[in-house]
């Protein structure tokens, strides 16, 4: 049992490393070649991805499979996948919240620094003030959206899990 736990921790750590590299390379490539609007879009994309995956993680961690048994008896598509998500809620929520959600938060912070640097350089503004204002906006937006998303996830967990299961079942 302990060995499986260590393997899981190692897997999540390596997965986080790989996802961070991919996101970093992509965002660095895009941010270095684009202007302010695209930079803001990238920041918002990372924030929204983080919120989305946090919602999925919270929904899965807080759900029971009771309502999905009823759906399975009615032959509702993707119910098996939904039940598997709940059965593996510890791993699913870890990947959604701790890997993808946290990596998106880090990447939005990194993109925020790049955008702040571009703004202060291009518009000859005080770097410290620009950085403080933009990081404060990004942090408050992230925290507010995550709080909103978690509230929705707790109230609409079955719907979120079924939509996630349907996306996972697309071929």
C-alpha positions as CSV (number, residue, x, y, z in Angstrom):
1,X,0.0,0.0,0.0
2,X,2.8,2.4,0.9
3,X,4.6,1.6,-2.3
4,X,1.5,2.6,-4.4
5,X,1.3,5.9,-2.5
6,X,4.9,6.7,-3.2
7,X,4.4,5.8,-6.9
8,X,1.4,8.1,-7.0
9,X,3.4,11.0,-5.5
10,X,6.2,10.4,-8.0
11,X,3.7,10.2,-10.9
12,X,2.0,13.5,-9.8
13,X,5.4,15.2,-9.4
14,X,6.6,14.1,-12.8
15,X,3.3,15.0,-14.4
16,X,3.4,18.5,-12.8
17,X,7.0,19.0,-14.1
18,X,6.0,18.0,-17.7
19,X,2.8,20.1,-17.8
20,X,4.7,23.1,-16.4
21,X,7.4,22.7,-19.1
22,X,4.8,22.5,-21.9
23,X,2.8,25.4,-20.6
24,X,6.0,27.5,-20.0
25,X,7.3,26.9,-23.5
26,X,4.0,27.6,-25.1
27,X,3.2,30.8,-23.1
28,X,6.8,32.0,-23.4
29,X,6.7,31.5,-27.2
30,X,3.4,33.2,-27.6
31,X,4.1,36.0,-25.1
32,X,7.4,36.9,-26.7
33,X,5.8,37.3,-30.1
34,X,2.6,39.1,-29.3
35,X,1.2,42.3,-27.8
36,X,-0.7,43.3,-24.7
37,X,-4.1,42.0,-25.7
38,X,-2.8,38.5,-26.4
39,X,-0.9,38.6,-23.1
40,X,-4.0,39.4,-21.2
41,X,-5.9,36.6,-23.0
42,X,-3.2,34.2,-22.0
43,X,-3.4,35.2,-18.4
44,X,-7.2,34.9,-18.4
45,X,-6.9,31.5,-20.2
46,X,-4.7,30.2,-17.4
47,X,-7.0,31.6,-14.7
48,X,-10.1,30.1,-16.3
49,X,-8.4,26.7,-16.9
50,X,-7.3,26.6,-13.2
51,X,-10.9,27.5,-12.1
52,X,-12.4,24.8,-14.4
53,X,-10.1,22.1,-13.2
54,X,-10.6,23.1,-9.6
55,X,-14.4,22.8,-10.1
56,X,-14.0,19.3,-11.5
57,X,-11.7,18.3,-8.7
58,X,-14.1,19.7,-6.0
59,X,-17.1,18.1,-7.7
60,X,-15.5,14.7,-7.9
61,X,-14.1,14.9,-4.3
62,X,-17.5,15.9,-2.9
63,X,-19.8,13.5,-4.9
64,X,-21.3,10.1,-4.1
65,X,-22.1,7.7,-6.9
66,X,-25.7,7.2,-5.6
67,X,-27.4,9.3,-8.3
68,X,-25.1,7.7,-11.0
69,X,-26.4,4.2,-10.2
70,X,-29.9,5.4,-11.1
71,X,-28.6,6.8,-14.3
72,X,-26.7,3.6,-15.1
73,X,-29.9,1.6,-14.7
74,X,-31.6,3.9,-17.3
75,X,-28.6,3.3,-19.6
76,X,-27.5,7.0,-19.6
77,X,-24.3,7.3,-21.6
78,X,-21.1,8.1,-19.8
79,X,-22.4,7.0,-16.4
80,X,-19.7,4.4,-16.1
81,X,-17.0,7.0,-16.6
82,X,-18.7,9.3,-14.1
83,X,-18.8,6.5,-11.5
84,X,-15.1,5.8,-12.2
85,X,-14.2,9.4,-11.6
86,X,-15.9,9.3,-8.2
87,X,-14.4,5.9,-7.4
88,X,-11.0,7.4,-8.1
89,X,-11.8,10.8,-6.6
90,X,-8.6,11.1,-4.6
91,X,-6.5,10.8,-7.7
92,X,-8.8,12.7,-10.0
93,X,-9.0,15.6,-7.5
94,X,-5.3,15.6,-7.0
95,X,-4.6,15.8,-10.7
96,X,-7.3,18.5,-11.3
97,X,-6.7,20.6,-8.2
98,X,-3.0,20.0,-7.4
99,X,-1.5,19.4,-10.8
100,X,-3.4,21.2,-13.5
101,X,-5.0,23.9,-11.2
102,X,-1.8,24.8,-9.4
103,X,0.3,24.8,-12.6
104,X,-2.3,27.1,-14.2
105,X,-2.0,29.4,-11.2
106,X,1.8,29.5,-11.5
107,X,1.6,30.1,-15.2
108,X,-0.8,32.9,-14.9
109,X,1.6,34.5,-12.4
110,X,4.5,34.0,-14.7
111,X,2.5,35.5,-17.6
112,X,1.5,38.4,-15.4
113,X,5.2,39.3,-14.8
114,X,5.9,39.2,-18.5
115,X,2.9,41.3,-19.4
116,X,3.8,43.8,-16.5
117,X,7.3,44.0,-17.9
118,X,6.0,44.7,-21.4
119,X,3.6,47.4,-20.1
120,X,6.2,49.2,-18.0
121,X,8.8,49.0,-20.8
122,X,6.5,50.0,-23.7
123,X,4.7,52.8,-21.9
124,X,7.7,54.0,-19.8
125,X,5.9,53.4,-16.5
126,X,7.3,52.5,-13.1
127,X,7.8,48.8,-13.2
128,X,7.1,48.2,-9.5
129,X,3.8,50.0,-9.6
130,X,2.7,48.3,-12.8
131,X,3.7,44.9,-11.3
132,X,1.9,45.6,-8.0
133,X,-1.3,46.7,-9.7
134,X,-1.5,43.9,-12.3
135,X,-0.5,41.1,-9.9
136,X,-3.1,42.3,-7.4
137,X,-5.8,42.3,-10.2
138,X,-4.8,38.8,-11.3
139,X,-4.6,37.4,-7.7
140,X,-8.0,38.9,-6.7
141,X,-9.6,37.7,-10.0
142,X,-8.2,34.2,-9.5
143,X,-9.3,34.0,-5.9
144,X,-12.7,35.3,-6.6
145,X,-13.4,33.1,-9.5
146,X,-12.1,30.0,-7.6
147,X,-14.4,30.8,-4.7
148,X,-17.3,31.1,-7.1
149,X,-16.3,27.9,-9.0
150,X,-16.0,25.9,-5.8
151,X,-19.5,27.0,-4.7
152,X,-20.9,26.0,-8.1
153,X,-19.0,22.7,-7.9
154,X,-20.5,21.8,-4.6
155,X,-24.0,22.6,-5.7
156,X,-23.8,21.2,-9.2
157,X,-21.4,18.3,-8.7
158,X,-23.5,15.7,-10.6
159,X,-23.9,17.9,-13.6
160,X,-20.1,18.8,-13.7
161,X,-19.1,15.1,-13.3
162,X,-21.5,14.0,-16.1
163,X,-20.2,16.7,-18.4
164,X,-16.6,15.8,-17.6
165,X,-17.4,12.1,-18.3
166,X,-19.0,13.0,-21.6
167,X,-15.9,15.0,-22.6
168,X,-13.7,12.1,-21.6
169,X,-15.8,9.6,-23.6
170,X,-15.6,11.6,-26.9
171,X,-13.6,9.8,-29.5
